[in-house]
């Protein structure tokens, strides 16, 4: 069973992760050949990013001959969910519904996506997983929701 992913990944590190998820046992040279055309990074930049990800225990390096190959410790889905959750923990809990709605409004979805979302919402409704009012989780002075505004 995969352990829960909890970490901070920079945008550049995320690109490295995407290359590794798409190419098991990826070498620095392979990752470089994938990313260089778009980002114009040098091989040394790729190696630095790989080293940072190894240090963060997000990927593992295995020596094969004279070179290292890299594999992820966490699945792409686990990392995505951890990043989404990290974003939401930085936001007032009363605003999460509006954020989800904005994401739905601003992004193209397939019919399958909509079916999945509708099923999730129906399940939450039928299982009593909805509440009348979301309680703000912010410290006073750190939020703009009506719970903390003073006249």
C-alpha positions in Angstrom: 0.0 0.0 0.0 1.4 3.4 -1.0 2.0 5.8 1.9 0.4 9.2 1.8 2.3 11.9 -0.1 3.0 15.1 1.8 5.6 17.4 0.4 6.3 20.6 -1.5 7.2 20.2 -5.2 8.3 23.2 -7.3 6.9 23.7 -10.8 10.2 22.6 -12.2 10.4 19.5 -10.0 6.8 18.7 -11.1 8.0 18.5 -14.7 10.7 16.1 -13.7 8.1 14.0 -11.9 5.9 13.9 -15.0 8.8 12.7 -17.1 9.6 9.9 -14.6 5.9 8.8 -14.3 5.7 8.5 -18.0 9.1 6.7 -18.3 9.9 4.1 -15.7 13.6 3.9 -14.7 14.3 7.2 -16.5 17.8 8.4 -16.8 18.8 12.0 -16.5 19.7 12.0 -20.2 16.2 10.7 -21.1 14.5 13.3 -18.9 16.8 16.0 -20.4 15.8 14.9 -24.0 12.1 15.2 -23.0 12.2 18.5 -21.3 14.9 20.5 -23.0 12.9 21.4 -26.2 10.3 23.2 -24.1 12.2 24.5 -21.1 15.7 24.9 -22.6 17.2 23.5 -19.3 20.8 22.2 -19.3 21.6 18.7 -18.2 23.1 20.0 -15.0 19.7 21.7 -14.2 18.0 18.3 -14.6 20.5 16.6 -12.4 20.1 19.3 -9.7 16.3 18.9 -9.8 16.7 15.1 -9.6 19.0 15.5 -6.6 16.5 17.7 -4.8 13.7 15.2 -5.4 15.9 12.4 -4.1 16.7 14.5 -1.0 13.0 15.1 -0.4 12.4 11.3 -0.6 10.0 11.8 -3.5 12.0 9.7 -6.0 14.7 7.1 -5.7 17.9 6.8 -7.6 19.3 3.4 -8.5 22.8 3.0 -10.0 22.8 1.0 -13.2 26.3 0.7 -14.6 27.8 4.2 -14.7 24.5 6.0 -14.6 21.6 6.4 -12.3 18.0 5.7 -13.2 15.1 7.3 -11.3 11.7 6.0 -10.2 9.0 7.7 -8.3 8.1 6.6 -4.8 4.5 8.0 -5.1 2.0 7.6 -7.9 1.0 10.5 -10.0 -2.5 10.4 -8.5 -1.2 10.4 -4.9 1.0 13.5 -5.6 -1.8 15.3 -7.4 -4.1 14.7 -4.4 -1.5 15.8 -1.9 -0.9 19.1 -3.9 -4.6 19.8 -4.1 -5.0 19.2 -0.4 -2.0 21.4 0.4 -3.7 24.2 -1.7 -7.0 23.8 0.1 -5.4 23.9 3.6 -4.1 27.4 2.7 -7.7 28.6 2.0 -10.6 29.4 4.3 -12.8 26.3 4.4 -15.9 28.4 3.6 -14.3 29.2 0.2 -13.6 25.6 -1.0 -17.0 25.1 -2.7 -16.5 28.3 -4.6 -13.0 27.2 -5.6 -14.3 23.9 -6.9 -17.1 25.6 -8.8 -14.6 28.0 -10.4 -12.4 25.1 -11.4 -15.4 23.4 -13.0 -16.4 26.6 -14.8 -12.9 27.4 -16.1 -11.9 23.9 -17.4 -13.0 21.7 -20.2 -14.6 18.5 -19.0 -15.6 15.3 -20.7 -19.0 13.6 -20.3 -17.2 10.9 -18.3 -15.8 13.7 -16.0 -19.2 15.2 -15.5 -20.7 11.7 -14.8 -18.0 11.0 -12.2 -18.5 14.4 -10.5 -22.3 14.0 -10.4 -21.9 10.5 -8.9 -19.6 11.8 -6.2 -22.0 14.6 -5.3 -25.0 12.3 -5.3 -23.1 9.9 -3.0 -22.1 12.7 -0.6 -25.8 13.8 -0.5 -27.2 10.3 0.0 -24.7 9.4 2.7 -25.4 12.5 4.7 -21.9 13.8 4.0 -23.1 17.4 3.4 -23.6 20.1 6.1 -25.9 23.1 6.3 -23.0 25.5 6.8 -19.2 25.2 6.5 -17.4 26.6 9.6 -14.4 28.9 9.0 -11.1 27.3 10.0 -9.0 30.5 9.9 -7.5 32.4 12.7 -9.1 35.8 13.4 -7.4 38.5 11.3 -6.4 36.0 8.5 -9.7 35.7 6.7 -12.1 37.8 4.8 -15.2 35.6 5.3 -18.1 37.1 7.2 -17.2 35.1 10.4 -14.2 37.3 11.0 -15.2 40.7 9.6 -15.8 43.5 12.1 -17.7 46.6 11.4 
